[in-house]
Each structure stands twice: as C-alpha cells, then as structure tokens.
Amino acid sequence: MARARWYSPQLDRFLVSALYHEARRRKVPMTRLANRLLESALAGSEGWEAAVLAEAPAPCRTEPLQSIVDGQQTDKATAT
C-alpha cells in the first residue's frame, strides 16, 4: 500500500532564523514553537475547520494548545 504524501512547504530562510532565535530565547524546541504559533494564528479559521473535517474521525484539536499572546511556556497537556 502506498504511503500518504503530505505537502511540506519550504519556509523562508529568514523565518527559520527568527524561529530558531525565538525558540532558543524561550528554551523550547523549534517545532513546538512553530506548532504553537501556527495553531494560534489559524485556530477558528476556515482552513482550520476544513482540516478538522478532513482529519475526522482521527482525534484532533479544535482549539490551540495555548495562547502565544499570554506568554505561557508549556502546553496544557504538559503543565503541572
């Protein structure tokens, strides 16, 4: 059976650099920071809702892990 192929866009070098420096400043992995930023920006959008429907019935989040604006450093799932 063929594996599903997902589109993986190339990010601009400057954005990767900014993401790297911000992740280091916050002491979090770049992928976690990127996920948080994208979730915060896209949650509730038409694209988000389309992705929720496309991913069903697999479990998915309907809300972002956290608000980037409030400056929290941990996910709800990992908060103690």
Steps between C-alpha positions, in 0.01 A plus 500: 500500500636842407578745780307824515709794391457829682595836355781653701561864402848649501520788748698814420851490643438820699190350664692187597771720650246705697328180616836354608595806706156534659491130589842529663387808692191315626697177556256288297555286189448681169228256393302560820524877456404475131199283589388745768537802274313337212225365725455841659479669160274244330265373773141576407581594140329342199820307429509368857140384476566333164799317651289385795247352259771348277671331796180354650449253660859516623527698826593860439513825689232760432681764705868599520719346769558840657486867429832636379385847601487412870863386497448158660785256444325161537216315329184424695585131466845541657415766761545388859 
